[in-house]
């Protein structure tokens, strides 16, 4: 196996970029950042950091180029907090790619406590890299052998389903007969943050002023937990059922990923809190969908 001579940071969500910038690598090592092209602000910041810290920037790669990067580099994973899932870590485990990981309990659940490339401090991370170079890549090979021989049963989809089914919260659910949930023609999700000054007008326009002949439900997703009392007060002024959800963060409008489990219809219309729907808003949406289909 060829020795890896670079350290690469892959991914952006909850990554501790400062750890990567401050990481001291051996003289013959290169530091690389694989950019997430969708985040323009982060791109600009990382380009500025790269020039200051002598880091190479790589843009989006093809599948073949990405596989080659993993074959020639050691991924570096330092998360900002514990309890975060990591697709990169799963990928490295299954491909037996040696990855440097800041130790957290959640990371130990993936890898086990004895994984050779865990580090607790940046000094320890630098020492691991230096020791690896001085010992003919012994740690890289040890990590690869560790990953190749570890029991991966806990990472399978079957194990995940079993863990949910055997969890205390799931087992505590009361048994109930099968229930048929009412279905509607359309689900409307209003994503609200701080512009609650127009929320009452938006809700009235949807609930009382539409020429839509079908049935629909309204889910109000409030992304500012501190304003929950105001949101509840506004909804209380209307004599209509509104399902309210209060949360604190909505990275990349991730609420869309949850809607499938909340909807009582097959179609979702997401509305921001900066527009007042016109009278034909819902009927126009349904007409266009019927004419052009789902694209």
Backbone as a ProteinNet text record, in pm:
[ID]
protein_1_A
[PRIMARY]
XXXXXXXXXXXXXXXXXXXXXXXXXXXXXXXXXXXXXXXXXXXXXXXXXXXXXXXXXXXXXXXXXXXXXXXXXXXXXXXXXXXXXXXXXXXXXXXXXXXXXXXXXXXXXXXXXXXXXXXXXXXXXXXXXXXXXXXXXXXXXXXXXXXXXXXXXXXXXXXXXXXXXXXXXXXXXXXXXXXXXXXXXXXXXXXXXXXXXXXXXXXXXXXXXXXXXXXXXXXXXXXXXXXXXXXXXXXXXXXXXXXXXXXXXXXXXXXXXXXXXXXXXXXXXXXXXXXXXXXXXXXXXXXXXXXXXXX
[TERTIARY]
83.7	0	87.6	59.8	137.6	107.3	211.1	193.4	116.1	26.2	-48.8	35	41.3	129	53	-76	-154.6	-267.5	-313.2	-427.4	-536.4	-657.8	-764.4	-886.3	-944.8	-1070.6	-1183	-1277.7	-1390.2	-1519.4	-1608.5	-1736.1	-1727.8	-1844.7	-1846.5	-1932.7	-2035.5	-2131.4	-2066.5	-2068.8	-2017.9	-1870.1	-1796.6	-1653.2	-1582.6	-1480.6	-1400.1	-1285.1	-1308.5	-1209.4	-1082.9	-1096.5	-978.5	-881.1	-933.8	-845.8	-763.1	-827.2	-754	-650.2	-685.6	-591.2	-468.8	-488.9	-379.8	-300.6	-352	-284	-144.8	-43.6	94.5	121.2	164.8	190	339	388.4	530	565.5	693.7	739.8	698.3	693.1	660.4	510.1	429.9	284.7	219.1	105.4	26	-110.3	-160.7	-295.6	-390	-504.1	-598.6	-738.4	-813	-955	-1036	-1129.7	-1223	-1345.6	-1364.3	-1468.2	-1607.5	-1701.2	-1843.2	-1890.1	-1913.9	-1936.9	-2068.6	-2158.7	-2288.8	-2284.3	-2181.7	-2173.7	-2072.3	-2121.1	-2032.6	-1959	-2027.9	-1964	-1848.2	-1873	-1767.4	-1653.3	-1685.2	-1581.1	-1485.2	-1541	-1458.9	-1368.7	-1425.7	-1348.7	-1234.7	-1264.7	-1163	-1052.9	-1088	-984.6	-889.7	-943.8	-859.6	-769.5	-825.7	-746.2	-638.8	-672.2	-578	-452.5	-470.2	-354.1	-269.1	-333.2	-260.5	-186.4	-245.2	-189.1	-128.4	-108.4	-47.2	-124.3	-252.6	-341.1	-389.1	-393	-440.6	-592.8	-658.2	-803.2	-837.2	-928.6	-976.7	-1126.6	-1171.8	-1314.8	-1379.2	-1505.8	-1582.2	-1512.8	-1511.4	-1442.8	-1542.7	-1501	-1579.5	-1566.1	-1647.5	-1639.9	-1501.9	-1445.6	-1313.9	-1205.7	-1213.8	-1115.1	-1126.2	-1249	-1269.4	-1209.9	-1232.7	-1175.4	-1022.8	-964.5	-819.4	-769.5	-846.2	-809.2	-803.6	-901.4	-903.3	-788.6	-741.8	-631	-496.8	-487.9	-359.7	-356.8	-468.1	-477.3	-534.1	-510.2	-570.7	-680.6	-806.8	-912.8	-896.6	-932.3	-921.1	-1060.6	-1106.9	-1242.3	-1236.8	-1263.4	-1273.7	-1406.5	-1499.8	-1633	-1639.1	-1733.1	-1743.9	-1807.9	-1882.2	-1946.1	-1972.5	-2006.2	-2035.1	-2176.8	-2205.6	-2341.1	-2380.2	-2284	-2313.4	-2279.4	-2371.9	-2346.4	-2251.3	-2179.3	-2081.4	-2085.1	-2132.4	-2131.5	-1988.7	-1898.7	-1758.7	-1698.3	-1726.2	-1669.9	-1721.3	-1850	-1907.2	-1838.4	-1818.4	-1754.1	-1613.1	-1538.8	-1400.9	-1396.7	-1492.1	-1496.3	-1518.7	-1615.3	-1648	-1539.7	-1467.1	-1361	-1223.8	-1219.3	-1092.8	-991.8	-1040.3	-954.2	-911.8	-781.4	-737.4	-778.5	-851.7	-902.8	-864.9	-815.4	-784.1	-911.9	-942.3	-1070.5	-1049	-1103.5	-1102.8	-1195.1	-1147	-1220.1	-1343.9	-1456.4	-1582.2	-1647.4	-1739.7	-1808.1	-1882.2	-1945.4	-2019	-1924.6	-1802.1	-1704.9	-1654.8	-1643.7	-1604.9	-1712.6	-1838.8	-1946.5	-1932.2	-1883.3	-1857.3	-1735.7	-1624.7	-1493.6	-1441.6	-1498	-1437.2	-1330.3	-1298.9	-1207.6	-1063	-1026.3	-885.1	-843.1	-922.9	-886.1	-753.1	-656.8	-520.4	-508.9	-600.9	-584.6	-681.5	-726.2	-798.2	-699.6	-743.3	-661.7	-751.5	-693.7	-767.1	-724.8	-603.3	-552.1	-482.9	-462.1	-391.2	-244.7	-186.8	-48.6	-40.5	-140.2	-142.6	-162.3	-246.3	-267.9	-138.7	-67.3	59.8	161.5	160.8	253.7	222.9	94.1	56.4	110.6	95.9	144.6	296.3	363.7	510.1	561	497.3	537.1	514	405.9	374.8	483.1	527.9	632.9	763	795.4	921.7	921.5	802.6	792.7	734.5	766.7	730.1	580.5	503.6	357.4	291.2	350	296.1	153.6	126.4	-6.6	-112	-75.2	-169.3	-209	-107.6	-134.6	-212.9	-181.1	-253.6	-400.8	-426.1	-564.8	-640.1	-573.8	-638.2	-670.1	-575.3	-599.3	-710.2	-710.5	-814.9	-952.8	-964.6	-1093.5	-1133.1	-1034.4	-1064.4	-1115.1	-1067.3	-1101	-1209.9	-1253.1	-1353	-1490.2	-1569.8	-1706.8	-1793.2	-1850.4	-1928.5	-2079.4	-2119.3	-2262.1	-2345.4	-2287.5	-2364.7	-2389	-2326.9	-2343.5	-2442	-2501	-2594.1	-2732.1	-2811.8	-2948.6	-3031.5	-3004.6	-3078.4	-3051	-2925.1	-2890.5	-2956	-2962.8	-3027.2	-3174.9	-3242.8	-3385.2	-3404.3	-3316.1	-3326.2	-3307.2	-3211.6	-3185.7	-3305.6	-3375.8	-3497.2	-3606.3	-3625.6	-3733	-3711.1	-3585	-3554.7	-3528.5	-3543.2	-3516.1	-3624.7	-3587.5	-3682.5	-3801.9	-3776.4	-3885.5	-3984.7	-3932	-4022.1	-4101.8	-4034.1	-4102.5	-4205.5	-4187.7	-4281.8	-4408.9	-4410.5	-4530	-4645.3	-4764.2	-4878.5	-4922.9	-4966.5	-5020.6	-5157.6	-5183.7	-5312.3	-5353.5	-5483.3	-5528.2	-5486.7	-5487	-5452.3	-5545.9	-5486.3	-5562.6	-5552.4	-5662.5	-5662.4	-5657.8	-5550.9	-5536.1	-5610.6	-5674	-5745.4	-5647.4	-5686.1	-5600.6	-5659.5	-5570.9	-5611.9	-5545.7	-5588.7	-5535.1	-5398.3	-5369.2	-5247.7	-5201	-5068.9	-5008	-4931.8	-4957	-4887.4	-4797.1	-4669.9	-4575.2	-4528.5	-4555.8	-4508.6	-4384	-4271.3	-4146.5	-4132.9	-4142.2	-4138.1	-4014.6	-3951	-3834.1	-3859.9	-3828.4	-3847.4	-3947.3	-4000.9	-4092.3	-4236.8	-4264.5	-4399.3	-4498.4	-4451.4	-4543.5	-4647.4	-4616.2	-4711.2	-4773	-4740.9	-4785.9	-4938	-5004.1	-5150.5	-5213.6	-5161.5	-5214.4	-5193	-5077.4	-5049.3	-5148.3	-5169	-5259.4	-5403.2	-5447	-5583.6	-5602.4	-5500.8	-5510.1	-5520.3	-5451	-5454.9	-5582.7	-5623	-5732.6	-5871.2	-5882.3	-6014.4	-6036.7	-5931.4	-5947.4	-5913.2	-5894.6	-5857.2	-5980.5	-5969.7	-6078.1	-6057.2	-5966.7	-5933	-6047	-6091.4	-6205.3	-6165.3	-6036.8	-5992.4	-5972.1	-5920.7	-5891.2	-5741	-5703.6	-5561.4	-5539.2	-5415.2	-5374	-5259.3	-5243.9	-5137.8	-5047	-4918.4	-4816.6	-4729.3	-4723.8	-4643.5	-4516.7	-4403.9	-4274.1	-4203.7	-4201.5	-4138.4	-3992.9	-3900.2	-3757.2	-3691	-3771.6	-3717.5	-3786.5	-3724.8	-3788.5	-3823.1	-3745.8	-3771.7	-3900.5	-3953.3	-4075.5	-4197.2	-4185.1	-4294.6	-4423.7	-4412.4	-4533.4	-4607.7	-4534.8	-4597.3	-4661.6	-4593.8	-4649.7	-4777.3	-4776.2	-4895.3	-5009.4	-4977.3	-5081.2	-5148.8	-5067.4	-5122	-5211.1	-5164.4	-5244.9	-5373.6	-5368.6	-5487.3	-5598	-5565.6	-5665.8	-5752.4	-5712.2	-5782	-5854.9	-5976.3	-6057.7	-6039.1	-5913.3	-5879.8	-5769.1	-5767	-5659.1	-5526.6	-5426.8	-5291.3	-5195.6	-5116.4	-5018.1	-4890	-4850.1	-4732.6	-4614.5	-4497.4	-4372.4	-4273	-4214.4	-4115.4	-3977	-3881.4	-3743.9	-3649.3	-3520.2	-3422.5	-3335.7	-3318.5	-3231.5	-3296.1	-3258	-3310.8	-3202.5	-3091.9	-2980.8	-3026	-3000.6	-3030.5	-3176.5	-3267.6	-3410.7	-3430.7	-3364.9	-3368.2	-3506	-3596.3	-3732	-3798	-3755.3	-3815.1	-3794.9	-3685.7	-3657.1	-3750.4	-3814	-3902.6	-4047.3	-4081.1	-4221.3	-4288.8	-4215.6	-4276.1	-4345.5	-4289.2	-4344.8	-4458.1	-4478.7	-4581.8	-4702.6	-4684.1	-4788.7	-4901.8	-5023.1	-5139.6	-5186.8	-5094.7	-5125.6	-5004.6	-5019	-4908	-4833.9	-4881.7	-4821.9	-4792	-4673.6	-4628.1	-4602.8	-4654.9	-4628.5	-4563.8	-4437.5	-4364.4	-4372.4	-4407.6	-4425.2	-4335.1	-4263.6	-4182	-4270.2	-4213.9	-4294.9	-4282.3	-4243.7	-4228.2	-4319.9	-4429.1	-4521.4	-4664.7	-4756.8	-4899.2	-4964	-5017.2	-5075	-5197.2	-5206.4	-5324	-5438.6	-5555.8	-5675.8	-5660.8	-5589.7	-5575.9	-5442.3	-5379.8	-5247.4	-5250.7	-5338.1	-5343.1	-5397.3	-5503.6	-5562.4	-5465.7	-5387.4	-5287.9	-5179.7	-5134.7	-5032.7	-5083.6	-5206.8	-5262.3	-5285	-5331.8	-5352	-5220.4	-5116.8	-4985.9	-4932.3	-4951.7	-4906.3	-4981.1	-5111.7	-5190.8	-5152.9	-5117.6	-5083.5	-4944.2	-4849.9	-4710.3	-4653.1	-4723.7	-4675.1	-4566.4	-4507.5	-4401.1	-4267	-4199.8	-4070.3	-3971
-118.8	0	124.3	218.2	341.1	428.4	494.2	581.6	707	748	871.6	988.9	1093.8	1206.7	1338.8	1332.5	1454.9	1430.2	1538.1	1534.8	1620.8	1567.3	1637.7	1655.9	1774.3	1800.4	1790.7	1701.5	1677.3	1708.4	1781.9	1815.2	1944.4	2001.9	2129.2	2133	2047.9	2058.5	2027.2	2123.3	2112	2074.4	2101.6	2076.3	2189.7	2154.3	2254.4	2295	2396.9	2440.2	2490.7	2550.4	2601.9	2489.5	2374.6	2260.6	2223.6	2222.7	2185.6	2291.4	2417.7	2524.8	2519.6	2486.7	2487.3	2356.7	2253.6	2124	2135.1	2090	2088.8	1953.4	1957.2	1832.9	1821	1700.8	1683.2	1762.2	1787.7	1872.3	1819.6	1689	1632.2	1612.2	1660.6	1645.3	1770.1	1749.7	1858.4	1860.7	1981.4	1996.4	2039.4	1969.9	1991.6	2012.1	2102.5	2119.7	2090.6	1997.7	1970	2057.4	2152.9	2253.9	2197.8	2252.3	2230.9	2347.9	2323.9	2434	2507.6	2452.9	2517.3	2631.8	2637.5	2739.6	2846.1	2954.7	3057.3	3135.1	3163.2	3238.7	3158.6	3030	2945	2929.2	2923	2914.9	3032.2	3151.7	3273.1	3270.4	3231.6	3226.6	3124.8	3007	2902.4	2937.8	3007.6	3052.9	3150.7	3237.8	3332.3	3257.5	3158.2	3078.2	2998.1	2946.5	2863.5	2940.2	3063.9	3144.2	3178.8	3191.5	3227.4	3108.3	2988.2	2870.6	2769.9	2809.7	2722.1	2591	2604.4	2489.2	2484.5	2366.4	2348.3	2334.3	2404.8	2398.1	2313.1	2218.3	2135.8	2155.9	2177.8	2192.6	2055.3	2056.3	1932.1	1832.4	1704.8	1600.5	1501	1433.3	1321.5	1204.5	1102.1	985.9	921.8	912.1	850.1	935.3	1066.7	1156.2	1153.7	1144.6	1138.9	1011	899.2	772.9	780.4	845.9	860.2	948.1	1051.6	1138.9	1059.5	971.5	890.8	790	749.3	654.2	719	849.7	919.1	1014	1024.3	1120.9	1056.2	1122.4	1083.7	1184.9	1147.6	1241.3	1283.1	1408.5	1464.9	1506.6	1450.6	1479.2	1530.1	1659.3	1719.2	1793.3	1739.8	1798.8	1897.2	1989.9	2094.3	2044.5	1935.1	1883.7	1734.9	1672.3	1529.2	1504.3	1378.3	1340.1	1367.9	1391.7	1423.6	1303.1	1266.6	1156.7	1203.1	1110.7	1146.9	1047.2	1093.1	1009.5	977.3	1076.4	1054.6	940.4	937.9	833.3	695.4	685.5	558.7	514.3	610.8	580.4	526.3	590.4	546.6	409.8	383.6	252.8	142.1	162.7	58	40.9	149.9	139.7	115.4	104.9	82.6	193	315.7	432.1	488.5	498.6	553.4	699.7	732.3	867.1	913.1	1036.2	1094.3	1154.2	1118.8	1157.3	1212.7	1332.7	1383.9	1296.2	1256.1	1160	1223.6	1165.1	1193.7	1059.7	1058.1	933.3	878.2	968.6	923	863.2	917	861.9	724.6	708.5	578.3	473.4	516.6	422	369.1	453	407.4	315.4	359.9	299.9	208.8	219.3	151.3	239.4	218.3	307.3	294.5	181.9	154.4	188.6	262.7	298.4	375.2	338.3	394.4	543.4	600.7	740.2	835.2	798.8	894.1	996.7	1121.2	1220.5	1303.5	1348.6	1432.6	1578.2	1602.8	1739.1	1749.9	1873	1893.1	1852.1	1869.2	1822.8	1671.6	1601.6	1456.7	1419.7	1494.8	1468.7	1488.4	1597.1	1623	1514.2	1467.9	1362.1	1231.2	1202.5	1081.6	1085.1	1199	1211.5	1200.3	1267.2	1263.4	1122.7	1057	920.5	825.4	847.8	761.1	771.1	894.2	914.6	848.5	864.2	809.9	657.5	598.9	453.2	386.3	443.7	384.7	356.2	457.7	452.8	341.1	310.5	202.6	233.2	358.2	391.9	386.3	429.8	418.6	272.9	186.8	44.5	-15.2	28.7	-21.1	17.9	142.9	189	112.1	88.5	13.9	-129.2	-193.4	-329.5	-331.8	-230.1	-220.1	-211.5	-124.8	-107	-231.6	-297.9	-417.6	-531.3	-536.3	-649.1	-617.7	-492.9	-458.7	-514.5	-540.7	-587.1	-467.7	-473.9	-361.9	-386.9	-489.1	-521.8	-406.3	-327.9	-219.5	-103.6	-106.5	1.8	-33.7	-150.3	-191.2	-131.4	-125.9	-74.3	-163.7	-294.8	-386.7	-356.3	-326.1	-292.8	-162	-67.4	60.4	39.5	-39.9	-66.3	-138.7	-235.1	-306.8	-213.2	-119.6	-27.6	61.7	101.8	181.9	97.6	-23.9	-110.3	-150.4	-158.1	-200.3	-83.7	38.3	155	172.6	235.8	255.3	339.6	442.6	531	458.3	372.6	299.5	194.3	123.5	19.3	77.2	205.2	268.9	317.4	315.5	359.6	263.8	317.5	229	156.9	34.7	-38.5	18.4	27.6	81.2	10	1.5	-60	24.8	-35.8	38.5	157.6	269.8	393.7	444.1	483.2	545	696.4	757	900.8	968.9	1080.9	1151.8	1202.2	1193.9	1242.3	1369.4	1454.3	1579.2	1586.4	1683	1696	1762.6	1844.7	1926.6	1959.1	1953.5	1995.8	2125.5	2223.5	2352.1	2365.7	2389.5	2412.6	2557.3	2631.6	2769.9	2770.2	2810.9	2821.2	2963.8	2980.1	3113.5	3127.6	3245.3	3270.2	3393.2	3511.8	3631.1	3730.5	3699.3	3795.2	3764	3764.3	3730.5	3844.8	3961.8	4074.3	4047.7	3961.2	3929.3	3790.7	3721.2	3582.9	3572.3	3662.2	3657.2	3678.1	3771.3	3795.9	3674.9	3611.9	3492.7	3381.3	3356.9	3250.2	3279.2	3402.9	3438.4	3421	3461.7	3448.1	3301.6	3215.4	3072.9	3005.5	3037.5	2964.6	3016.5	3145.7	3204.9	3265.3	3287.2	3366.9	3292.3	3161.9	3086.3	3037.8	3031.5	2976.4	2827.4	2766.7	2625	2538.2	2442.5	2358.8	2231.2	2200.2	2078.2	2097.6	1994.4	1999.4	2015.8	2083.6	2102.5	2117.6	2097.6	2115.4	2215.7	2282.4	2381.4	2338	2327.5	2300.7	2425	2482.1	2602.7	2562.5	2577.7	2540.9	2668.7	2690.5	2809	2778.2	2848.3	2823.2	2917.9	2993.1	3081.5	3045.7	2957.2	2903.9	3014.3	3122.1	3230.7	3306.1	3290.1	3360.6	3267.7	3154.9	3058	3112.8	3193.8	3249.1	3340.6	3421.6	3511.4	3432.3	3328.2	3244.8	3175.9	3123.7	3057.3	3156.5	3278.7	3380.8	3411.1	3425.1	3455.7	3342	3219.8	3105.7	3092.6	3133.8	3126	3221	3322	3417.1	3359	3245.9	3187	3060	3047.3	2931.2	2819.7	2780.7	2676.7	2588.9	2460.1	2373.1	2404.3	2434.1	2459.9	2375.3	2294	2212.5	2293.2	2317.1	2400.1	2314.1	2348.8	2284.4	2394.7	2387	2486.1	2422	2487.8	2438.4	2556.7	2526.1	2633.1	2658.7	2558.6	2574.5	2511.2	2562.9	2507.9	2516.6	2441.4	2446.7	2400.5	2483.2	2449.5	2406.8	2469.3	2435.1	2284.2	2227.9	2082.9	2034.1	2128.1	2086.8	2009.7	2035.9	1964.9	1814.9	1773.2	1631.1	1563.1	1642.5	1585.5	1578.6	1654.1	1671.2	1541.9	1452.4	1329	1252.6	1260.1	1186.1	1262.4	1386.5	1468.6	1491.1	1474.1	1507.5	1405.4	1456.1	1370.8	1381.1	1414.4	1423.9	1377.5	1375.3	1334.7	1454.2	1575.7	1694.3	1798.1	1858	1957	2090.5	2195.9	2332.5	2407.2	2447.5	2518.6	2668.6	2742.7	2887.2	2955.7	3057.8	3136.5	3240.1	3308.6	3402.7	3546.2	3563.7	3698.4	3722.3	3644.3	3662.4	3642.3	3720.1	3707.1	3634.7	3515.1	3440.6	3511.3	3511.7	3568.1	3468.3	3510.2	3427.4	3296.1	3299.6	3180.2	3107.9	3134.5	3078.6	2925.2	2866.5	2720.7	2656.3	2712.3	2652.9	2659.8	2767.9	2778.8	2672.6	2653.6	2550.9	2413	2379.7	2248	2233.6	2340.4	2335.6	2311	2382.3	2365.1	2223.6	2174.5	2038.4	1937.6	1955.3	1862.9	1871.4	1992.7	2011.6	1959.8	1984.7	1955	1836.2	1790	1677.5	1718.9	1621.2	1647	1645.8	1761.3	1771.4	1841.8
0	0	0	-91.9	-97.7	22.9	72.8	188.3	148.5	234.5	211.8	260.1	180.5	214.3	219	245.1	260	358.9	419.6	511.2	449.5	440.8	370.2	460.5	455.8	524.8	423	448.9	358.8	432.4	367.9	430.8	508.7	538.5	608.1	732.3	740	849.5	984.1	1075.3	1211.8	1217.2	1109	1110.9	1186	1263.1	1333.4	1241.4	1160.5	1062.5	1130.5	1249.9	1320.1	1354.5	1390.8	1419.7	1297.6	1181.8	1060.3	1024.8	1041.7	1009.8	1100.2	1227.9	1325.2	1326.5	1261.2	1262.6	1200.3	1274.2	1224.6	1159.5	1034.5	960.4	930.2	904.8	868.5	742.6	724.7	613.9	477.2	463	332	312.3	406.9	398.9	341.6	278.7	222.1	290.8	316.3	372.4	260.3	251.4	141.6	198.9	137.6	170.2	44.8	56.5	-52.9	-32	-121.7	-103.5	-125.6	-48.1	-73.4	-157.9	-286.3	-379.9	-357.9	-277.9	-259.8	-159.6	-78.2	26.1	-15.3	-77.1	-132.3	-23	87.7	195.9	254.8	277.7	332.5	233.1	105.1	2.4	13.3	21.5	27.5	151.1	264.9	388.9	379.3	324.1	315.5	216.9	109.9	16.3	85.4	168.8	242.8	340.6	409.4	503.3	430.9	314	239.2	202.5	159.7	122.5	243.9	359.3	480.9	541.4	530.6	596.7	498.9	374.2	272.6	257.1	235.2	218.3	73.8	17.9	-119.1	-120	-211.4	-227	-349.2	-330.1	-441.2	-455.2	-577.6	-602.1	-618.8	-647.8	-659.8	-753	-711.6	-787	-845.5	-950	-1001.3	-903.8	-920.3	-831.6	-836.6	-957.1	-971.9	-905.7	-923.1	-861.8	-709.5	-660.5	-515.5	-457.3	-524.8	-478.8	-476.6	-577	-582.1	-468.1	-434.5	-322.7	-192.7	-171.5	-49.8	-46.9	-163	-169	-138.9	-157.2	-141.3	-21.8	51.8	161.4	287.2	398.1	525.2	557	554.7	592.8	738.8	766.2	900.2	944.7	1056.8	1104.8	1247.8	1263.4	1395.9	1402	1479.2	1489.1	1605.1	1597.2	1698.8	1827.8	1821.5	1942.1	1927	2037.4	2037.9	1986.4	1956	1919.7	1777.2	1688.9	1548.9	1461.5	1376.6	1283.5	1173.5	1114.1	1011.6	896.9	782.1	662.3	620.2	633.4	597.2	677.7	807	891.7	850.5	822.3	775.4	646.4	556.3	427.8	448.3	538.8	563.4	630.9	718.1	784.2	681.8	593.4	496.4	390.4	359.7	258.6	320.4	455.4	527.8	498.4	492.2	470.8	605.3	634	762.6	776	880.1	900.9	1040.6	1051.6	1181.9	1239.5	1364.9	1424	1564.2	1589.1	1726.7	1810.5	1926.1	2007.6	2071.9	2045.4	2113.6	2143.6	2237.7	2269.8	2148.2	2072.3	1954	1850	1840.4	1746.9	1794.4	1926.2	1980.3	1954.6	1951.4	1920.8	1778.2	1689.2	1552.6	1546.5	1608.1	1582.9	1693.2	1813.2	1926.7	1989.4	2114.9	2187.7	2142.4	2084.2	2055.8	1913.6	1841.5	1704.2	1704.6	1621.9	1630.4	1599.3	1521.5	1479.3	1548.8	1668.6	1752.5	1808.2	1822.5	1892.3	1983.4	2094.7	2190	2181.6	2136	2120.2	1985.1	1939.6	1813.2	1823.9	1941.3	1960.9	1942.3	1993.3	1976.3	1829.7	1759.3	1616.6	1538.4	1568	1500.4	1531.7	1657.2	1696.8	1623.8	1603.9	1530.3	1387.6	1322.3	1184.7	1179	1271.9	1274.3	1303.9	1400.2	1435	1318.9	1245.5	1131.7	1024.9	998.6	898.5	943.1	1070.6	1121.7	1131.4	1133.8	1148.5	1024.6	909.6	780.1	770.3	809.8	793.3	873.5	987.6	1070.6	1115.9	1154.9	1205.4	1095.6	975	863.4	841.7	839	817	933.2	1055.5	1172.3	1165.9	1124.4	1113.7	1005.6	892.3	783.9	827.3	895.9	944.4	1049.1	1135	1237.9	1173	1072.3	1005	926.5	867.6	788.5	875.9	1000.4	1087.5	1189.8	1198.3	1299.4	1261.1	1363	1341.8	1301	1182.6	1130.2	1137.2	1209.9	1215.7	1270.7	1363.6	1425.1	1329.2	1212.3	1115.3	1004.6	1009.8	905.4	929.3	823.2	836.5	928	925.9	1013.2	1160.5	1191.5	1329.9	1372.7	1280.8	1312.5	1345.6	1264.7	1288.3	1421.2	1450	1577.8	1695.5	1682.5	1793.7	1821.6	1715.7	1734.9	1799	1745.6	1795.5	1940.9	1984.3	2121.1	2215.5	2166.4	2250.2	2356	2466.9	2576.9	2534.1	2454.8	2413.4	2323.1	2233.1	2143	2219.6	2309.1	2385.6	2481.6	2518.1	2610.7	2541.8	2409.4	2337.8	2365.6	2392.4	2419.3	2292.8	2311	2197.8	2162.2	2034.7	1990.8	1863.3	1839.1	1713.4	1595	1478	1357.6	1340.3	1307.9	1294.5	1151.7	1097	965.2	982.1	930.3	941.7	827.1	856	748.8	643.7	518.4	410.4	351.6	300	235.7	98.5	18.3	-117.1	-120.1	-19.3	-24.8	116.1	136.4	262.8	239.2	323.8	315.3	436.8	413.5	522.9	516.9	621.7	632.6	720.1	664.1	739.1	791	921	980.9	1067.7	1055.9	1140	1226.8	1178.3	1261.1	1204.1	1084.6	1021.9	1060.1	1189.3	1234.5	1215.4	1170.4	1153	1044.4	948.7	841.4	856.6	963.3	976.7	981.3	1052.6	1061.1	924.1	845.7	710.9	620.8	632.5	552	584.9	714.2	755.8	714.7	729.8	689.1	538.6	461.8	316.4	275.6	347.4	315	363.9	484.2	547.7	511.7	473.5	453.5	314.9	236.9	115.5	-13.2	-8.4	-127.9	-204.2	-337.9	-419.9	-447.8	-376.5	-394.3	-341.9	-423.4	-386.4	-312.8	-310.4	-244.3	-95	-31.3	111.7	132.2	238	266.3	415.7	455.7	594.4	598.8	712.9	730.2	844.5	813.9	915.5	927	1044.5	1068	1142.2	1073.4	1132.5	1176.2	1306.7	1363.6	1396.8	1329.9	1348.4	1447.8	1520.4	1624	1755.4	1830.8	1951.5	2050.6	2052.2	2146.4	2114.6	1992.8	1953.9	1954.3	2019	2014.6	2075.6	2181	2243.7	2147.5	2071.8	1975	1861.8	1815.3	1708.3	1755.3	1876.8	1930	1949.5	1989.4	2006.1	1872.7	1767.1	1634.4	1585.8	1600.9	1555.8	1636.3	1762.2	1846.5	1804.9	1723.4	1676	1564.9	1510.1	1396.2	1438.8	1394.2	1430.3	1327.9	1308.5	1212.8	1271.7	1236.9	1287.1	1218.8	1297.5	1247.5	1330.7	1264.7	1335.8	1350.5	1475.3	1502.4	1545.8	1493.2	1532.4	1566.6	1684.7	1727.1	1727.1	1663.5	1662.6	1674.7	1692.2	1713.1	1591.6	1504.5	1388.5	1266.6	1149.7	1024.6	918.8	938.5	844.6	706.9	606.7	466.9	448	524.9	517.5	532.8	632	651.5	691.1	727.3	763.8	650.3	528.6	414.7	424.8	489	501	600.8	687.3	789	743.5	641	605.9	562.4	500.7	450.7	562.6	683.4	796.3	865	827.9	891.4	802.2	672.4	575.6	575.1	557.1	534.8	390.4	301.1	158.5	79	-52.9	-139.2	-197.2	-171.9	-232.7	-125.6	-138.2	-40.3	-108.9	-48.7	-94.1	21.4	4.1	108.8	84.4	188.2	177.6	279.2	236	327.4	396.4	495.5	573.4	523	395.8	341	221.1	208	96.6	144.5	86.5	115.9	-1.9	16.3	-96.1	-154.6	-286.7	-353.5	-347.6	-396	-387	-462.7	-575.9	-659.2	-636.2	-526.1	-500	-499.8	-420.9	-410.7	-537.5	-593	-713.1	-830.7	-840	-947.4	-931.9	-809.9	-784.6	-826.6	-787.5	-819.5	-969.9	-1034.1	-1179.3	-1251.8	-1212	-1276.3	-1252.8	-1132.3	-1104.4	-1191	-1204.2	-1285.9	-1433.6	-1479	-1620.5	-1654.4	-1564.1	-1596	-1518.6	-1417.1	-1338.8	-1241.6	-1176.3	-1078.3	-1148.7	-1153.4	-1220.3	-1130.2
[MASK]
+++++++++++++++++++++++++++++++++++++++++++++++++++++++++++++++++++++++++++++++++++++++++++++++++++++++++++++++++++++++++++++++++++++++++++++++++++++++++++++++++++++++++++++++++++++++++++++++++++++++++++++++++++++++++++++++++++++++++++++++++++++++++++++++++++++++++++++++++++++++++++++++++++++++

